[in-house]
Amino acid sequence: NAGVTQTPKFRVLKTGQSMTLLCAQDMNHEYMYWYRQDPGMGLRLIHYSVGEGTTAKGEVPDGYNVSRLKKQNFLLGLESAAPSQTSVYFCASSLSLRGQYFGPGTRLTVT
Amino acid sequence: DQQVKQNSPSLSVQEGRISILNCDYTNSMFDYFLWYKKYPAEGPTFLISISSIKDKNEDGRFTVFLNKSAKHLSLHIVPSQPGDSAVYFCAASASSNYQLIWGAGTKLIIKP
């Protein structure tokens, strides 16, 4: 039982490049979330999903896209990376809003 | 506009004493509050929560107090242990949506 896993753990991109972050959970949770954490700030919700095939915008969705084709996976895409997207990205899943389970994070640097 | 504020970036406490972490919120629609703990290079882990219908919730060494009139909650850790050294985040939600709003975190350092 791995919980929530994130791939990759680290990545460096050049401005304008694209990439996809993968989140996988093996707890059969309906809800999945993508957050970003920046220094001196709390986690901010980028996008979330309340079930397979559904996605919704969070607090800071601009510059990101997501897909939830399978219940256990939630993908976060950056089509054209910008330095402002340098951050640590966390994926989480939950049965309900209470008690989200988090992955270990992906540290992304955009130069 | 920060809806959830943790005004102390860091807190240092002697091992064995009580640690008190504070959190203030501005949105009166928030009705559920959570505390998470985060170690370096790991994701946050859920610690304890409280519904707005209660004013106290206890789980072992951890107690959360909610003062709705003051829009304030606090996390008490008694007694504090070295393994409690971490960043603690307060988060809040309104039952009308799925979003958690997070504070900036307080770094707790337990001194031996």
Chai-1 contact restraints between the chains, C-beta under 6 A:
chainA,res_idxA,chainB,res_idxB,connection_type,confidence,min_distance_angstrom,max_distance_angstrom,comment,restraint_id
A,G40,B,A104,contact,1.0,0.0,6.0,A-B,restraint_1
A,M41,B,A104,contact,1.0,0.0,6.0,A-B,restraint_2
A,G42,B,W102,contact,1.0,0.0,6.0,A-B,restraint_3
A,G42,B,G103,contact,1.0,0.0,6.0,A-B,restraint_4
A,G42,B,A104,contact,1.0,0.0,6.0,A-B,restraint_5
A,L43,B,W102,contact,1.0,0.0,6.0,A-B,restraint_6
A,L45,B,Q99,contact,1.0,0.0,6.0,A-B,restraint_7
A,Y48,B,Y98,contact,1.0,0.0,6.0,A-B,restraint_8
A,F90,B,G43,contact,1.0,0.0,6.0,A-B,restraint_9
A,L97,B,S93,contact,1.0,0.0,6.0,A-B,restraint_10
A,L97,B,Y98,contact,1.0,0.0,6.0,A-B,restraint_11
A,G99,B,F46,contact,1.0,0.0,6.0,A-B,restraint_12
A,F102,B,G43,contact,1.0,0.0,6.0,A-B,restraint_13
A,F102,B,P44,contact,1.0,0.0,6.0,A-B,restraint_14
A,G103,B,G43,contact,1.0,0.0,6.0,A-B,restraint_15
A,P104,B,E42,contact,1.0,0.0,6.0,A-B,restraint_16
A,P104,B,G43,contact,1.0,0.0,6.0,A-B,restraint_17
A,G105,B,G43,contact,1.0,0.0,6.0,A-B,restraint_18
